[in-house]
Amino acid sequence: MATIKDIAERAGVSIATVSRVLNYDETLSVQEETRRRIFEAADALEYTMKEKKKRKKRLLIALQSTYTVDEELQDPYYLTLRMATERALTEQGFRFYVLMPNMAPQPGTDGILGLGTFTREEVDALLSFGLPLVLADHADQPLECDYIIHDKDYPTAIALKMLRDLGHTRIGLIAEESADDFYANPRPRTGLIRILTGSDAFIRYVKAFTPEEGYNQFMDLMQQDLKPTAIFVGNDSMAIGCYQAAAALGLNIPEDVSLIGCNDIPAAKFMVPPLTTIRLHTDFMGQQAVALLADRILNNRKIPMTVTLPGELVLRDSIAAPKES
């Protein structure tokens, strides 16, 4: 079994320096090159530290989010996830800073935590730094890093089945466009709508998840000759716009059209009528994203992990049987 003395001889430093570096003594002033040699020597000699010593290190995490300030203001989901992540980092005693796009991490950074949807090029750029990487709430699964996401498709299938059981056959969807640079196939929710309705007539794609988009797409759907009797909306902020559009058209929810949202933002239960929606556990996602990254750093885990958190359908008063039935 390797000793600190063996590491000191291999790295060309004193035993005291090795001990303080391996115990993450933040009062020690040592060049990064020296620190790197010590850790490389320890790794080459398969030196095993005690768990309690490994965890003395106060990790430095680079946090990068694809959500803009406007998006956080428009949809509390984004703000809630970022705040939950920052809170989990603080509770673990880790230091963190915001890593701007196209910028390299600060020296001494231990890992990167990404929030939101990244392009393939952006993922490759983050991976190129050679640091442990966790992506949370990313739309697709890059197998080279840890990945945590909400399962929206199962509760969506339950919600759509419920609408079918109520008698709805014309079900609309207002959501993000399905194609991206990871997969060319449609999202499962889009596929479910097509199965249930038999066409794309009631599908509307959006580029932004705002009340304005919800308002405009609801108006477009409900001014067709053949109108949907129920609409699944990609997030609750767009659902707010749908409520406003329904009022402008003199339509009642759920008597004239049923609505289901997604995210369960705080305002959802106070809408009139209260919005049926899919609850996503953002607090837990933030905690688990930090836990994944810490585990990969502190335990030197090489194998990427994928974690899927189940969504939960929250039934309220915005759905009912269609008038035709």
N, C-alpha and C positions, 0 to 999 in steps of 0.2 A: 504494500500500500504506500502510495506517495506521501511525502511529508512536506511541510512548509519549507524545510531546508532544501529538499530536492528542487522545489519550484524556484527558490532564491538562486540556487546555483545555475539553473537553466536560464533564468531571466536576467542574471547578472546584477542582482540587487541584494539588499540586506534582508535577513529574515524578518526584521521588524517592519520593513516596508511591505513585504508580502503579506504579513499578518494584517496590517492595517488596511491594505487595499482589498483583500478578500473579505474583510469584515465591514467594508464600505464605510470607513472612517472619513466622514465629510470634513473633518478638520485637517486632514492630510493634504498638503500641496504637492502634487506629483504630476508630471507631464502625462498627457494622454498616451503617448507612445510607450512610456514605461508601464502604465496601467494595462495597456493592450498586451504587452509582452508577458506580464504576469498572468493574465487570464488565459492567454494562449498556452503558456507553459502548464498551467493548472489543467487545462483541457487535454493537452497532449499526454500528461502524466495520469489522466483520469482521476484527478484529486477530487474527493467527495467532501463537501462541506456539510456540517450539520444544518438541518432545516432552520433552526432558530437563528443561526448566524446568517443564512442566506436572506432571511426576511428582515434583517436589520436595514437593508438598503431602502432608501427613500427613492422610489422610481421616478424618473423624469419622462413624462408622456407627451407626445405631440398629438394634439387633437385637431382634426380637420373635418369641417362640416360643409356639405354642398348646399345647405339651406341658407338662403339669403335672409337679411333682416326683414324684408317685406314678407317673405314666406312665413317666417315665424310669427309675424303680426297677423297675417291672414288666417293661419291655421295653427292653433295652440298645440297641435300634435308635435310639430317640429320643435317648438320651444320647450315643451314638456320633456321630450327625449333628450335634448341637449342638456337641460338643467339636471335631469336625473343622472346623466353620465358624469357631469361635473361634480355633482354631489357625491356620487360613489367614489370618484377619484379622491376627493377631499377626505371622505370618511376613512379611506384606506391609508391616508397619510402620504399620498403620492403628489408630486409636483406635476403641473401640466401647463402647457402654453398652446396658443392657437397657431397652427401651421398653415400659412397661407398657400394657396395653389401655386405651383411652379417654384416653390421655395424648398431649399434643402433643410432637413431637421437641424436643430442646434447641436453642437458638440456635446456628447454625454447623454444624448437622448436614448432611452432604453427601448421604446416601442412607439408604434403609431396606432391611433384609434380613429377610424373614419366613420362619419355619420352621414347617411344619405345615399343617393344614387351616383355612382361614379362611372365614367366611360371606361372602356377597355384600356385606352391609353393612360388614363389617370391611375387606374389600378397598377398598370405596369410601372408607371413613374414612382408610385409609392413602394412597390416591391423592389425597385432598383436600389433603394437605400440600404437593403440588406438587414433591415430591422424587423422584429416581430410585428405583424400587422393583423388587426381585427377590423372587419367591416360590419357595421350594425345598420340595419334597415336598408341594406343595399338590395337592388331589385333582382340581381342574379348571383349565381354562385361561382366565384373564382376559386378553384380548388387549391391555389397556391398559398392561401392564408386562412385564418379563422374567420368564421362567417356566422352571423346571427340575424334571424329575420322572423317576422310574424307570419304565421300561416293564416292568410285571409281567405284562401280558397275553400277550405272545408266549411267554415261558418257561412260563407257566401252560398255554397251549395245547399246548406240547410235552409237559409233564408229564401232562396229561389224555389226550393221544394215547397216551403210553406206558402209562398205566393201561388204556386200551381195548385196546391191543395185547397186554397181559398177560391179557386176558379179563374185565376188570371192566366190568360194565354198570350196577351200582348204585353210583354215585359221589356222595358227600356233599360239602357245602361248609359251612364255618363261617367267616363273614366279616362285614364291615360291611354295613349295609343300603345299597341302591344309590341311592335317591333323595336328592337334595339340591337346593339352591336355584339350581344352575347348569343341571343337566340332569334331566329327569324319566325318562329312559330307564335301563334296568338297566345295571349295569357289565358289561363284556364277559365277565368270569369267570362271573358269574351266568348270562349268556346261554349260555355254553359248557356249563355244568352242565345247563341245561335241554335243550339240544340232545342231550347225551349220555345223559340219563336220561329225558327226555320229560315231566318234571313237577317241581314244587317240593317233592316229598315229602322229599327229602334235603337241602334247603337250610335252614340255620339262621342267622338274623341276630343280631349282637351289637352292644351299645352300647360295650363296653370290650374291649380286647385283652388280657385278663388270663388267667392260668392257671385261675382260678375259672370264667370264662366257658367256656373250653375244656373243663373238666371237666364242667360242667353240660350243655352242648350235646352233647358226646359221649355222656353218659349217656342223654339224650333220644333221640338217633339210634339207639343200640344197644339200646334197650329196646322198639323197635317190633317188630311182627310181621314186617315185611319190613325187613331191616337193610341198610345200605350195606356193601359189601365193601372200599371204599376211601374215604378222606376227605381232601379238600384243606382245609387250615386256614390262615386269613388271616395268622397270624404264628406264630413259633416259641414265643412265650410261651404262647399258647393250646395249642399242640401239647404242651407240657409237661403241661398239665392233662389233655389227652387220654391221655397215657401213664399218668398216675395213675388216671384213670377206667378205662382198660383193665385195669390191675392189679387194681383193686377188683372188676371184673366177672369176673376170671379169664380175660381174653382175652390172646392173645399177638399182638404186632406183629412181623412182618407176616403171620403165618400165619392169624390170624383177621380182621384188618383192616389194610389198608395205610394209611400216613399220609404226607402231604407237607406241609411247612410253608413259611414265607416269611420272609426276612430273613437267614438263616444267622447267628444270634447265636453267640458263642463257645461256648456250652454245647451247641449242636446236634450237633457231632461227638462229644461225650462221652456223649450219651444212649444208653440201651440198649434197642434197637439204635440206632446212629447215625442221625440224622434226615435223610432226603432233603428238600431245601429249595431255595428260590430265593434266590440270593445277590444282595443289593443293595449297590452300591458307595457306601456313605455317605461315606467319606473323599473320594472323587473328587467326589461331589455337593457337599460343603462347599467344596472348592477351586474348583469351577467356578461356584458361586453367587457367591463373592467376586470371581472374575475377571469375571463378567458385570457385576456392580455397578460395579466399578472402571472397566471399559471404558466403561460408559454415562456415568459421571461425568467421567472424565478426557478422553474423546474427544467429549463432548457428543452422544453418539448419541441420536437421537430415535426410531428405529425399534425397536419391541420385538422381542425374540428369544425363541424357544422351543427348549429343549434337552431331548432325551429320552435318558436313559442306559439301555442295555440291561441287563436282569436276566440271571442265569445260573443254569441248573438244575444243582444239585450232587447227584449220585446217591450215596446211601449205602444202608443196609440196611433201611430201614423200608417198602419196597414189595416185593411179590411177587405171583405169580399167585394168584387166589382159589381157595379149596378146591374150589369147584364145578367148576373147569376141570381 
